[in-house]
């Protein structure tokens, strides 16, 4: 659990069950929990249920980077399916362009942009799936929650009419959790900062050549990422 304003580690625990998150709320104490006004997490039922049970007053917002990852995974599934269905000739046509579909448009190289322009003319299923993924970004730019709701309905229609099953599955997932996706309009928070912090946690583990127990790993994270005072140690050389 991170403080999204300060980027500070608040708590770390084992597992991703509802019991795991309830342990956090016990640690955080009811008086502090009541002061929470916004919580951002992924669309994982255990997290949702724990937050709604322990912090019902907080606005729950689903992480937009998690949604983009789901959409990107769906696009990659479409790519693999299309290659399998159309055979070797099609595989040659789309060889070496996997990362075009996985990268953000603004990160494409000039060569990748040229390839994308060429692929656009072929009306491939993968290209239509890619357009659906990218068009969803406009949802987070909606000026009001009413506009966001209207845009979602339009996007659902596009996904349904596309008849691209992996994209339709993601659309169903988003629709099931629509209320807490729309809350982004009132509280635009995300877990973008968590990606860098999670990478930092991995570096801490690698630097120590791993930890024998989760308890030792978590304690080290508190010292390095949670502003916990580092213990004074005395080394003796014999």
Secondary structure, DSSP 8 states (H G I E B T S, - for coil): -EETTTTEE----S--SHHHHHHHHHHH-HHHHTT--EEEE-S-HHHHHHHHHH-TTSEEEE-HHHHHHHHHHHHHHHHHHHHHHHHHHHHHHTTT-HHHHHS-GGG--HHHHHHHHHHHTTT-HHHHHHHHHHHGGGGGG-SSHHHHHHHHHHHHHHHHHHT-HHHHHHHHHHHHTHHHHHGGGTS---SHHHHHHHHHHHHHHHHTT--SSHHHHHHHHHHHHS------------
